[in-house]
Amino acid sequence: MAKAARSSRPAVPFLLGVIILLVALAATNPSKEHFRQVMRDQQSLTLDVASVLPIKRTNYVIASKFEIQYGIGSTVCWGAAAYVFICPDKDAAAKS
């Protein structure tokens, strides 16, 4: 019995770490306005363009999907942890 109790101990800190990570991601899930502000700060989009383009946000609790509509096309970006935004390049995906 003592051996079984010792083997389950390493799972408890791991599980606690996963729960803390998920709570932290949910607490820092970016909003549309935060996404626009980060894009302005990174100068990925000019201030005027970032303010005008329609952005559709899909909330997945621990992350968000942002679809930027250009009128003739769109770009999909993923955001999590307040400042982590990934916007895959369509050309790179097509080459793979």
C-alpha positions in Angstrom: 0.0 0.0 0.0 2.8 2.4 0.8 4.3 1.8 -2.6 1.0 2.7 -4.4 0.7 6.0 -2.4 4.3 7.0 -3.3 3.7 6.4 -7.0 0.7 8.7 -7.2 2.6 11.7 -5.6 4.3 12.9 -8.8 1.0 13.1 -10.6 -0.4 15.6 -8.0 2.2 18.4 -8.7 1.9 17.8 -12.5 -1.9 18.0 -12.3 -1.7 21.1 -10.1 0.7 22.7 -12.6 -1.7 22.0 -15.5 -4.6 23.5 -13.6 -2.7 26.6 -12.7 -1.6 26.9 -16.4 -5.2 26.6 -17.7 -6.4 29.2 -15.1 -3.6 31.6 -16.1 -4.4 31.2 -19.8 -8.1 31.8 -19.2 -7.4 34.9 -17.1 -5.1 36.4 -19.8 -7.3 35.5 -22.8 -7.0 38.6 -25.1 -10.1 40.6 -26.2 -10.6 42.2 -29.7 -9.5 45.6 -28.3 -6.4 44.1 -26.7 -5.6 42.4 -30.0 -5.9 45.7 -31.9 -3.7 47.5 -29.4 -1.0 44.8 -29.7 -1.1 45.0 -33.5 -0.7 48.8 -33.3 2.2 48.5 -30.8 3.9 46.0 -33.0 3.2 48.1 -36.1 1.9 45.0 -37.8 -1.1 47.2 -38.9 -1.1 50.9 -39.0 -3.3 52.7 -36.4 -6.0 53.6 -38.9 -6.2 50.2 -40.5 -6.3 48.4 -37.2 -9.0 50.6 -36.0 -11.2 50.2 -39.1 -10.9 46.5 -40.1 -13.6 44.2 -38.9 -12.3 41.5 -36.6 -14.3 38.5 -35.7 -13.3 36.9 -32.4 -14.0 33.3 -31.4 -13.4 32.7 -27.7 -12.1 29.3 -26.7 -11.7 30.2 -23.0 -7.9 29.6 -22.9 -7.2 31.1 -26.3 -9.0 33.2 -29.0 -9.2 33.0 -32.7 -9.2 36.4 -34.5 -10.3 36.6 -38.1 -9.4 39.9 -39.7 -11.6 40.7 -42.7 -10.0 42.7 -45.6 -13.1 42.7 -47.9 -11.4 40.5 -50.5 -9.9 38.0 -48.1 -9.1 37.4 -44.4 -6.3 36.5 -42.1 -6.7 34.2 -39.1 -4.6 34.8 -36.0 -4.6 32.9 -32.7 -4.0 34.7 -29.4 -3.3 33.5 -25.8 -1.6 34.7 -22.7 -2.2 38.4 -23.4 0.7 39.0 -25.8 1.2 35.7 -27.7 -0.3 36.1 -31.1 0.3 33.7 -34.0 -0.7 34.7 -37.5 0.3 31.8 -39.8 1.5 32.8 -43.2 -0.7 31.4 -46.0 2.3 31.2 -48.4 4.3 29.1 -46.0 1.3 26.8 -45.5 0.9 26.4 -49.2 4.6 25.5 -49.7 4.4 22.7 -47.1 
